[in-house]
Amino acid sequence: MVGLEVTGRDGRGQTSPSILGVGENVKTARIKPLAKRVFEENRKYQSLRTTRLLKRYRLSEKNGRQECAAELTAQSGGLGYDQMVKIAERAGFREALATIGREVARLFRDVVQRTPELARRYG
């Protein structure tokens, strides 16, 4: 995946690395075409990658039970699908993912509010 990082000002006025689209330098005419191209390539690559991974790790059914790919069982140290699900439930994995989702949404909201161009467009 192609990546790009620029330096901009954070909410406290400090210079810091920022994700493309957040930093002040993104507004320069020189970097906008590059940023657009990077995002297009990432989107194209991610679409192909996601499709490939979904096929690769698709669950199958055997004797009325779901099984994961042999590769995943090997990576987990020999755990079967049912065992993985039980461990994830005990660890509160679903709740952790929900928290991560809320925090990412909050981050995006904050970025849009703090970036004038994004605020005009999406705020």
N, C-alpha and C positions, 0 to 999 in steps of 0.2 A: 504494500500500500504506500502511496506517495504521501509524504508528510511535509508540512511547512509550518514554521513558527516565526512569529514576528515579535518585536518588543513594543510595548505600549504602556500606557499609564493605567494603574489599577485604580480602584475607587478612592484610595487615599492619596492619589497624586504621585505615587511612587512608580518609578520605571520598573517594569517586570516583564518576564516572558508572558505572552498571551496566545491563546488559540487564535488562528487566523479568523478574522471577522470581528474580533474584540479590540485589538490594538489600534491606536491612532494611525499607524503607518499603513494600514490597509486602505485608507482613503486616498493614498497617492495613486495617480493614474498608472504609474509604472507597475505596481504590484497587482492591481485588480485583474488584469487579463491572466496573469500567472495563477492567482488564487482561483479564478473561475475554472481554469484548466485542471488544476490540482483536484478541485472538488468533483469535476466531471470524471476524471480518471478513477478517483476513489469510489464514486458511486457505481461506475461500470464494474470495477474489480469486486466490490463488495457484493453486488448482485450475483456475479458468477460464483464467488466464494461461498455465499450463503446457500445457494442451490446445491453446490457440490457437497457441502458439509451436511445438509439435511439428508441427502441421499446416502452418504457415507455412514451416518449414525442413526438411521431409521430403525425403529423398533420392529422386531419380527415376532410372530407368534409360534410357539412350539408347545404342544401338549396342553393347549388352552391357557398358556401363561405367556406374558410378554418377556422377550429377551432383547438385550441390547447387543450391539455389535461386539464381536470377539475382541476387537481392538480396545474398546472401552473397558471390558472386563479385565483385560491384561493390564491396562493403565491404572486400574483401581486396585490392583493387587489380587485379583481373582474374585471380586465381588460380582454377584449377579444383579440384575435390574431391581428385583424386589428388595435386596439388601441395600442397594444405593438409595432407594426411595425412603426406606425406614431411617437410614442415617441422616438423610437430608431433613426429614420431618423432625427427628430428635434435635437436630442442630438449629431448627428454626430458619431454614434456608428460604422458604417462601416469604417469611416476614422480612428477612434481610434484603431480598430482592425488591420487595415493596418499598422499603426504606430507601434503597439506592434509587429507585425510580422517582420517588418524591423529591429526593435531593437533586437529581439531575434536572427535573422539571423546574425546581426552584432556581437552580443555577442558570438555566436558559432564561427564565423570567428576569432574573437580576441582570444578565448580560444585555437583554433587550432594553431594559429600563435605563441602563447606564451608557448605552451606545446610541447617540442621537439618530444616526441613519437608520438603525434597526427599530428604534422606538417610533420613528415616523412611519416606517413601513409596516411594523407588526404590533406596535404598542397600542 
